[in-house]
Amino acid sequence: MTNVLENLEPKKVWKYFEEICKIPRPSKKEQKILKYLQDFAESHDLKWEQDKAGNIVIKKDGCKNMKSFKTVVLQSHVDMITEKNSDVKHDFDNDPIRPVIDDGWVKASGTTLGADNGIGMALQLALLESNDIEHGNIECLFTVDEETGLTGAFALDKEMLDGKILLNLDSEDEGELFIGCAGGINTSAIFNFEKEKPQSNNIPYKISVAGFKGGHSGDDIDKHRGNAIKILNRLLWNCEKMFDISLAKFAGGNMHNAIPREANAIISVPSKYEKSFEDLAGKLALHIKSEFKTNEPKLSIEIEKTDMPDFFIDNNTKSKFLNAIYACPHGVIRMSPDIPNFVETSTNLAVVKTTNNEILITTSQRSSYKSSKKDTANMVGSAFELAGAKVKYGDGYPGWIPNMNSEILRVSKESYKKLFNKNPKVLAIHAGLECGVIGEKYPEMDMISFGPTIKGAHSPDERLEIDTVPKFWELTLEILKNIPSE
């Protein structure tokens, strides 16, 4: 595999990022990257330990004249979102990510890049390898399974870390320092259905919605992007009202924290309605494309005849399901009245899957307030309970309450101003960060989050801005130089 990033600066960071790209690391399947980290620590004579959850910390002693500095924890997660375009062949369990350089950005070909949070890992490894950097004692924490619910952070051993300052390397906008994040919870629903035989006089169709931008359900929820599940359901719901359609399959989305980009359904329509159905579905598709022409220029809606499936969902469940999806909210619920242009509460209709006898729906809610998070989850759950589905609420994860008097915030702001001659923005983020969970385990931990610029995270459009990586590196080193003493 060609090293396409070898001429980028800082070379050590890009070297490790490209090595990380070669190692498959889907959530809950991180064994290969964890073995890589263990081997790295052994080969560099660094102390390391691993807890029962799989989280790894690699420790490095500080320079002789800086051993009195407070120990700093640098933290990133090892797993990545595995999204790809439907026309791309890629086995995330075995195939490497293949980065390419494109007009000032690094991205992958039709898949997620894994810069979230691979670039944070790469910085940690470059720091651990270096012998010419000024720093006190550091602990590089690599957590598992962040993307499916922060489970690595939740299971983090409370005795694993000695440091009381944490630099989270999982933010995605250079020039912004994050000091708070939203909490989240997942709400799922299950429809059980009876199988019905195909009608002999029906014509089967496959309806496919694709080309949406998708994106991160926290960072991108306010960008008015289309939800493929909602759009597909809108088509089916309207056709259901006009024709006696049967539904065999509905599938859309992949991850609870990604806005669904693609969805498809298998239906059948009585042959006497063939032309009327095709006319109505075609007109609806044109209307929807017109509505989204600015934000979603690549949207495609295809309606094509297909093979007859073996069974269909019973009519009663079909109707209840379509109504529930239509009623289920998606998007911003409330903007913050205190922070300009900041999302306070949102919900994401994320995944629908059809099995042999069930329709499974996954949604996720986020809010800066625990009470609003629960209220929105109840709103979503009620839509499905009214339709007769079984609803289950996850345990959720806590938010991270901002501390404007934070010592590491002061150091980070001063370091940024010194390096780049301008003030960074200090913000909270609507996405979930592991800081909230780690902060519960280590209440005295003083935390901040920052990173280079990443766009399109959690989608195949994910890309990492090359010019922001040197700033990410330089800021980290400057902060480490200015950590206060114990």
C-alpha positions in Angstrom: 0.0 0.0 0.0 1.5 3.3 -1.1 2.3 5.9 1.6 0.4 8.9 0.0 0.7 11.1 3.1 4.5 10.8 3.7 5.3 14.4 2.5 2.8 16.1 4.7 3.8 17.9 7.9 4.2 17.1 10.7 5.7 14.0 9.3 5.4 11.9 12.4 1.8 12.6 12.9 0.9 11.8 9.3 3.1 8.7 9.4 1.1 7.3 12.2 -2.2 8.3 10.8 -1.5 6.4 7.6 -0.4 3.4 9.6 -3.7 3.6 11.6 -5.6 3.7 8.3 -4.2 0.3 7.4 -5.6 -1.3 10.5 -9.4 -2.3 10.5 -11.0 -0.9 13.7 -14.8 -0.9 13.6 -16.6 -0.4 16.9 -16.5 -3.5 19.1 -13.9 -5.0 16.7 -10.8 -3.1 17.9 -8.6 -6.1 18.6 -6.2 -5.3 15.7 -5.6 -1.7 16.7 -5.3 -2.6 20.3 -2.6 -5.1 19.5 -0.9 -2.5 17.4 -0.8 -0.1 20.4 0.5 -2.8 22.7 3.3 -3.6 20.3 4.1 0.1 19.9 4.5 0.5 23.7 6.7 -2.6 23.9 8.9 -1.5 21.0 9.4 1.9 22.5 10.0 0.6 26.1 7.0 2.5 27.4 4.8 1.4 30.4 1.3 0.4 29.4 -1.7 -1.2 30.9 -5.1 -2.4 29.8 -8.4 -2.6 31.7 -11.1 -5.2 31.4 -13.0 -3.2 28.8 -9.9 -3.1 26.5 -9.0 0.6 27.1 -5.2 1.1 27.0 -3.1 3.7 28.7 0.6 4.2 27.6 2.7 6.3 30.0 5.8 8.3 29.4 8.0 10.1 31.9 8.5 13.8 31.6 11.7 15.7 30.8 14.1 16.1 33.8 13.3 19.7 34.3 9.5 19.2 34.0 8.9 16.3 36.3 7.2 18.6 38.8 4.5 19.5 36.2 1.1 18.1 36.7 0.6 14.8 34.9 -1.5 15.3 31.7 -3.8 12.7 30.1 -4.1 12.9 26.3 -7.2 10.9 25.2 -8.7 9.7 22.0 -10.8 6.7 21.0 -9.6 3.8 18.8 -12.8 2.8 16.9 -14.3 4.4 13.8 -17.7 4.8 12.1 -17.9 2.3 9.2 -20.1 4.0 6.5 -19.7 3.6 2.8 -21.6 4.4 -0.4 -23.8 1.6 -1.6 -21.8 1.2 -4.8 -18.5 0.8 -3.0 -17.1 -2.6 -2.1 -15.3 -2.5 1.2 -15.0 -4.9 4.1 -14.4 -2.8 7.2 -13.4 -5.9 9.2 -10.5 -6.7 6.9 -9.8 -4.0 4.3 -7.6 -1.0 5.0 -8.8 2.6 4.6 -7.1 4.1 1.6 -6.5 7.8 2.1 -6.2 10.2 -0.8 -5.2 13.9 -1.0 -7.8 16.1 -2.7 -7.4 19.9 -2.9 -6.1 20.5 0.6 -8.0 17.7 2.3 -7.3 14.0 3.1 -10.3 11.8 2.5 -11.1 8.2 1.6 -12.7 6.8 -1.6 -16.4 6.2 -0.9 -15.9 5.3 2.8 -15.4 7.1 6.1 -11.8 8.1 6.6 -11.5 7.4 10.3 -9.9 10.8 11.1 -12.5 10.7 13.8 -10.6 9.9 16.0 -7.6 8.4 14.1 -5.8 11.8 13.9 -6.0 12.1 17.7 -4.4 8.7 18.0 -1.7 9.6 15.5 -0.8 12.7 17.5 -0.5 10.7 20.7 1.8 8.2 19.1 4.0 10.9 17.5 4.3 12.5 21.0 5.1 9.2 22.7 7.8 8.4 20.1 9.5 11.7 20.2 12.6 12.4 22.3 12.9 16.1 21.5 9.7 17.5 22.9 9.3 19.3 26.2 6.6 17.9 28.5 6.0 16.6 32.0 4.7 13.2 32.7 2.0 12.2 30.2 -0.6 9.4 30.0 -2.0 8.6 26.6 -5.4 7.0 27.0 -6.9 5.1 24.1 -10.6 4.2 24.7 -12.6 1.5 22.9 -16.1 1.6 21.5 -16.8 5.3 21.6 -19.0 5.4 18.6 -21.7 3.0 19.7 -22.3 4.6 23.1 -19.1 5.6 24.9 -19.0 2.1 26.4 -15.2 2.1 26.8 -15.3 5.3 28.8 -18.2 4.0 30.9 -16.1 0.9 31.8 -12.9 2.8 32.3 -11.1 1.5 35.4 -11.1 4.3 38.0 -7.6 3.5 39.1 -6.1 3.6 35.6 -5.2 7.3 35.5 -3.0 9.4 37.7 -3.3 12.7 35.8 -5.7 15.5 36.8 -5.7 17.3 33.5 -7.2 15.8 30.3 -6.7 16.9 26.7 -9.5 15.2 24.7 -8.3 15.1 21.0 -11.7 14.4 19.5 -13.0 17.8 18.4 -13.4 18.7 14.7 -12.9 22.5 14.3 -9.5 24.1 14.4 -9.4 27.3 16.4 -12.2 26.2 18.7 -11.7 25.0 22.3 -14.6 22.9 23.7 -15.4 23.0 27.4 -18.8 21.2 27.4 -20.9 18.7 25.5 -24.4 17.4 25.3 -25.6 14.2 27.0 -27.4 11.6 25.0 -29.7 8.6 25.1 -31.0 6.0 22.6 -34.6 5.1 22.2 -35.5 2.0 20.2 -38.7 0.4 19.1 -39.8 -3.0 17.8 -42.8 -3.9 15.7 -43.6 -7.6 15.6 -45.5 -8.7 12.5 -47.2 -11.6 11.0 -46.1 -12.8 7.6 -48.5 -12.7 4.7 -48.2 -14.4 1.3 -47.7 -12.3 -1.8 -50.8 -11.4 -3.7 -50.8 -13.1 -7.1 -52.1 -10.0 -8.9 -49.6 -7.6 -7.4 -46.5 -6.0 -9.0 -43.4 -5.8 -6.8 -41.3 -2.6 -6.7 -38.1 -1.5 -5.0 -37.9 2.1 -4.0 -34.4 3.5 -3.2 -33.5 6.8 -1.7 -29.8 7.7 -1.8 -27.3 10.6 -2.2 -28.0 12.4 1.0 -25.0 14.0 2.7 -25.8 12.4 6.1 -23.3 13.3 8.7 -22.9 13.4 12.4 -26.2 13.5 14.3 -24.8 16.0 16.8 -22.5 18.3 14.7 -24.7 18.3 11.6 -28.2 18.0 12.9 -28.8 21.8 12.4 -27.7 21.8 8.8 -31.2 20.9 7.4 -29.9 17.8 5.7 -32.4 15.2 4.5 -33.1 12.0 6.4 -33.4 9.1 4.0 -35.7 7.1 6.3 -38.1 10.0 6.6 -38.2 10.7 2.9 -38.7 7.0 2.0 -41.5 6.7 4.5 -43.1 9.9 3.2 -43.3 8.3 -0.3 -44.7 5.0 1.1 -47.2 6.8 3.4 -48.7 8.8 0.6 -48.9 5.8 -1.7 -50.5 3.8 1.2 -53.3 6.3 1.3 -54.0 6.0 -2.4 -53.4 2.4 -3.2 -53.5 -0.9 -1.4 -49.7 -1.3 -1.2 -48.0 -4.2 0.6 -44.7 -3.8 2.4 -42.1 -6.6 2.6 -39.0 -4.7 3.7 -37.9 -1.3 5.0 -34.2 -0.6 5.6 -32.3 2.6 6.2 -29.3 4.0 8.1 -26.5 2.1 9.9 -25.5 3.9 13.1 -27.4 5.6 15.9 -25.1 8.7 15.7 -25.2 9.2 11.9 -28.0 10.9 9.9 -29.2 8.2 7.5 -28.1 8.8 3.9 -29.7 5.9 2.2 -32.9 3.8 2.6 -34.8 1.3 0.5 -38.1 -0.6 0.6 -39.7 -3.5 -1.2 -43.4 -3.2 -1.8 -46.0 -4.5 -4.1 -49.0 -2.8 -5.7 -52.2 -4.3 -7.3 -51.6 -4.5 -11.0 -54.8 -2.3 -11.6 -52.9 0.6 -10.0 -49.7 0.1 -11.8 -49.8 3.3 -13.9 -51.4 5.4 -11.2 -48.9 4.3 -8.6 -45.9 5.0 -10.8 -47.3 8.5 -11.7 -47.9 9.4 -8.1 -44.6 8.1 -6.8 -42.8 9.9 -9.7 -44.5 13.2 -8.9 -43.7 12.9 -5.2 -40.1 12.2 -6.0 -39.9 15.3 -8.1 -41.5 17.4 -5.4 -39.0 16.1 -2.8 -36.0 16.6 -5.0 -37.2 20.2 -5.6 -37.5 20.8 -1.9 -34.0 19.6 -1.2 -32.3 20.9 -4.4 -30.1 23.4 -2.4 -29.0 21.3 0.5 -29.0 17.9 -1.1 -28.2 18.3 -4.8 -27.1 14.6 -5.2 -30.4 13.2 -3.9 -31.7 10.3 -6.0 -35.0 8.5 -5.7 -35.4 5.4 -7.8 -38.6 3.4 -8.3 -38.1 0.1 -10.2 -39.8 -3.2 -10.6 -38.1 -6.1 -8.8 -38.6 -9.8 -7.9 -41.5 -10.8 -5.7 -40.3 -11.4 -2.1 -41.3 -14.5 -0.2 -43.5 -12.7 2.3 -45.0 -9.4 3.3 -45.7 -7.6 6.6 -49.3 -7.9 7.7 -51.4 -4.9 6.8 -52.2 -3.8 10.3 -48.5 -3.6 11.4 -47.5 -2.0 8.1 -50.0 0.9 8.6 -49.0 1.4 12.2 -45.3 1.4 11.3 -45.7 3.9 8.5 -47.7 6.2 10.7 -45.2 6.0 13.6 -42.3 6.8 11.3 -44.2 9.7 9.9 -45.0 11.0 13.4 -41.5 10.4 14.8 -39.7 13.8 15.1 -36.2 14.2 13.6 -33.9 17.2 13.8 -33.5 20.2 16.1 -36.0 20.3 19.0 -34.7 23.5 20.6 -31.9 26.0 20.0 -30.1 27.4 23.0 -31.5 30.7 24.3 -28.2 31.4 25.9 -25.5 30.5 23.3 -26.0 32.0 19.8 -26.5 29.4 17.0 -26.0 26.5 19.4 -28.3 23.4 19.4 -29.6 22.6 22.8 -31.8 19.6 22.1 -32.2 17.3 19.1 -33.3 13.9 18.0 -32.1 11.6 15.2 -34.2 8.9 13.5 -31.2 6.8 12.7 -31.8 3.2 11.7 -34.7 0.9 10.5 -34.1 -2.8 9.8 -36.5 -5.6 8.9 -35.9 -9.2 10.0 -38.0 -12.3 9.5 -40.7 -11.2 12.0 -39.6 -7.8 13.4 -39.1 -4.2 12.3 -36.4 -2.6 14.4 -36.0 1.2 14.8 -33.2 3.0 16.5 -33.2 6.7 17.4 -30.9 8.9 19.5 -31.6 12.1 21.5 -29.1 14.7 22.7 -29.4 17.7 25.0 -27.4 20.0 27.2 -30.0 19.3 29.9 -30.7 15.9 31.3 -34.4 16.7 31.7 -34.8 17.8 28.1 -32.9 14.7 26.9 -35.4 12.5 28.7 -38.4 14.6 27.6 -37.4 14.2 24.0 -36.8 10.5 24.4 -40.3 10.3 25.9 -41.7 12.2 22.9 -40.1 9.8 20.5 -41.1 6.7 22.5 -44.7 7.9 22.7 -45.0 8.0 18.9 -44.1 4.3 18.7 -46.0 3.2 21.8 -49.2 4.7 20.3 -48.6 2.6 17.3 -48.3 -0.6 19.4 -44.5 -1.0 19.3 -42.4 -2.2 22.2 -40.2 0.7 23.3 -36.9 0.5 25.1 -34.7 3.4 26.5 -31.0 3.1 26.8 -29.0 4.1 29.9 -27.7 7.2 28.1 -24.5 9.1 28.9 -23.9 12.4 30.8 -23.1 15.8 29.4 -20.1 17.8 30.4 -20.9 21.0 32.2 -18.7 24.0 31.1 -16.2 25.5 33.6 -15.1 29.0 32.5 -12.7 29.1 35.4 -10.8 26.0 34.2 -7.0 26.2 34.6 -6.4 24.2 31.4 -8.8 26.5 29.5 -6.6 29.5 30.6 -3.4 27.7 29.5 -5.0 26.6 26.2 -6.3 30.1 25.3 -3.0 31.7 26.1 -1.1 29.1 24.1 -3.3 29.5 21.1 -3.0 33.3 21.2 0.8 33.1 21.5 1.1 30.7 18.5 -1.4 32.2 16.1 -1.9 35.8 17.3 -5.6 35.5 17.7 -8.1 34.3 20.3 -9.6 30.8 19.9 -13.4 30.4 20.2 -14.5 28.8 23.5 -17.6 26.7 23.0 -19.7 23.7 24.0 -20.5 21.0 21.5 -23.8 19.3 20.7 -22.1 16.0 20.1 -21.3 13.6 22.9 -17.7 13.5 24.1 -16.1 11.1 26.5 -15.2 14.0 28.8 -18.7 13.8 30.4 -18.2 10.1 31.3 -14.6 10.4 32.3 -15.5 13.5 34.4 -17.9 11.4 36.4 -15.2 8.8 37.2 -12.6 11.5 37.9 -14.4 14.5 39.4 -11.2 16.5 39.9 -10.2 16.1 36.2 -9.7 19.5 34.5 -10.6 18.9 30.8 -10.6 20.6 27.4 -11.2 19.2 23.9 -9.7 20.4 20.6 -8.6 19.1 17.3 -8.0 19.8 13.6 -10.8 20.5 11.1 -12.8 17.4 10.1 -15.8 17.8 7.8 -18.5 15.1 7.0 -17.7 12.9 10.0 -19.7 9.7 10.1 -20.3 9.7 6.4 -18.2 8.8 3.3 -17.7 12.5 2.7 -15.5 12.6 5.8 -12.3 14.7 5.2 -9.5 16.1 7.2 -8.1 19.6 6.4 -4.4 19.2 5.9 -3.3 22.7 7.0 -5.0 22.4 10.3 -3.0 19.4 11.5 0.2 21.3 12.1 -1.8 23.8 14.2 -3.3 20.9 16.1 0.2 19.5 16.8 1.8 22.9 17.7 -1.0 23.8 20.1 -0.7 20.5 21.9 3.1 21.0 22.3 2.6 24.5 23.5 0.0 23.5 26.1 2.3 20.8 27.4 5.1 23.3 27.8 2.9 25.5 30.0 1.3 23.0 32.3 1.4 24.3 35.9 3.4 22.5 38.6 1.9 20.3 41.3 
